């Protein structure tokens, strides 16, 4: 049996607890991230958010996690310090990232991975869980963190007001 949480109802029906997670730098946390988190929290019994360290912005992992906790107090936060800096979809990069991520979530019986990025397929495949893509084409929220970092004033509508005020390039 795998590590998923299973319970038996009074009627003898097996109930699989749905536990999802996502990863990100949230540099900064924007409405597209929020849409993904809100979608996941509606669909899952439990949801975890792995917040990676980064030097893309001056806000610390703790500050960025606090943004998430302020908006989603029921979300579970996992801090990703000293994360690998090698990214990509090539086999070596994926193995480095998956080794690191596996250690971070080793005690969490995840069943679903949420993202809007191509790496979602690699994460889900590696962990043998369901890949849940949310707004891949960015139709609901045509934004990215890199777009905001380039011009936060013109893209401020994609940030919560308190995040816009605290966001530091």
Secondary structure, 3 states (H helix, E strand, C coil): CCCCCEEECCCCCEEECCEEEEEECCCCCCHHHHHHHHHHHHHCCEEEEEEECCCCCCCCHHHHHHHHHHHCCCCEEEEECCCCCCCCCCHHHHHHHHHHHHHHCCCCCCCEEEECCCHHHHHHHHHCCEEEECCCCCCCCCCCHHHHHHCCCCCHHHCCHHHHHHCCC
